[in-house]
Amino acid sequence: MSQRRFESKALAVPSSRLSRLSRLGGLASAIAGNVAADAARRFVRGERPRMEDLLLTPANAQKLADELARMRGAAMKVGQLISMDAGDLLPAELADILARLRAEAHHMPWVQLRRVLNQAWGADWRQNFETFDTHPIAAASIGQVHRARTRDGRDLAIKVQYPGVRASIDSDVNNVAALIRIAGLIPKTVDIAPMLEEAKGQLHEEADYEYEGRRLAEFGALLANNPDFVVPALDPDLTRKNILAMDFVDGVPIDALETAPQAERDRAMTLLIGLLFRELFEFRLMQTDPNFANYRYAPETGRIVLLDFGATRAFPEEFVALYRRLLRSGMEGDRAGLRDAARNIGFLSPKAPAGLERAMLDMFELSIEPLRQQEPFDFGASDLALRLRDAGMALAEHREHCTLPPMDTLFLQRKFGGIYLLATRMRARVALRDLITPHLSSGV
């Protein structure tokens, strides 16, 4: 299936539970229609297809992705989580289609946006602003961002939540999960119930912009004395449950550095990977959404701008200690220690077949390989991603025994994976061993 170019459109967000359920019902009918038509064609050819083969098709995945992108809110977010957490268990083409949900969203039309702003700020809200750009500068699953200038000259970024998002979180998650199960887009052997409960909790936090504002301020304080990063300052007076107001900080997309000199690319990724390790081992607080749009770069100062703290996650001290032990064992070539740490974290079940355990430990050792080498790791020249993909094929042989690991590990893997992808796109060379070693010298 060819890659379609996504274009953000001004599409009203279905805001009532009934309208959102109706759209999902229509999607279920469309998928059923695809199954019936495909089955008829195959029977005519004398084939006897399995129901899984009829359901698990690129056409059905595309319909699902298109509808979730239109609905936005928790429905779209569940699609993102499925693509992240079960992506390795899906055929590559289907995983790629669902992965587009992590970068694509439509925006609200002006009439709907105005209604949200009127309800939050009052009908005379324009009196607070010298200018307010009604066309968003960004749109995502939960809300869209507008640029504005206040009467006293402050340049702000205003994130406005789509209507009905908070009220529909639990029903969206349940309904989309049921639809995905019916459509056969994840294996029946994978228990996604823990992920769904975690998704509800995370989404309630992400949909609370006052909560995100507190996390924004927290990260601003943690990095206040670091000249390499800038976190926008919160405007608490204009922030509401569904509106987040902060300073607008100018910058270019972080991946615009693809064409920058090698030293500049290396420095940017060294900073971001160093911050990742600090978030895990020092702060025990991590912004877990690695979307490239959450990082911008200020060429005139060389500072990296950090955005979007709705998906911030605090890690328990015991988990961080176990992860430190996992990495330390891997770097020391201690396979027994690696296995023990992986079991304690929850990556491995004591009841896992020997073949599955061996395949997973092989993947862990491969993933830790860049941390072990003395020289800088060349993300652009490495074939590690291909080798990990080949190693992952061994897991497919034990698909029926695969389970989702603890949620903390999934969010951590999500961040690691996103940063790895960005570093690969940058073709960066980073002394990973130098960055990680100081964090492994303490703990159990």
Disulfide bonds with the S-S distance in Angstrom:
none
